[in-house]
């Protein structure tokens, strides 16, 4: 295929469903799941509450749509970073931290929603999200135990969760420190927690 034959790839245009979901996530994160009605979401999105049912079966479906793809994306992205490291566990760990810090800074409302509302999901979607999260954690555990032979899997899991706590603090950070500096600080703190 010649250069002339390569199609230009443009980013996918955000759908109305994506826009509504982003509004719902922001409202859920700010007011809590039970503090938001379909009418509230519709008003914020500029549509009637009943019109939302063309996109989602209800608030519960919105919550599932907000949280499940995040867990899938973290697992896929984590695996990609590890594979791209070419077998170097230090590079893999640094790539995982960079990836997660970028995610956390870009998605504080999703993190807040996850922290406070995951238990509101029905059993099956909640189990699936937890399963994806465990697999994501195991990517970190494998890298960390390869890098640090002094750690058991359980100890690496503890350190990984501690690092997630640091990186996932973004919903609680004010704007007094610019994003680039916040990324630097979070990255350094997570690596120190993981490397000892």
Buried (B, 14 or more C-beta within 10 A) or exposed (E): EEEEEEEEEEEEEEEEBEEBBBBBBBBBBEEBBEEBEBEBBBBBBEBEBEBBEEBBEEBBBBBBBBBBBBBBBBBEBBBEBBEEBEEEBEBBBBBBBBBBBBBBBEBBBBBBBBEBBBEBBEEEBBEBBEEBBEBBBBBBBBBBBBBBEEBEEEBBBEBBEBBBEBBBBBBEBEEEEEEEEBBEBBBEBBBEBBEE
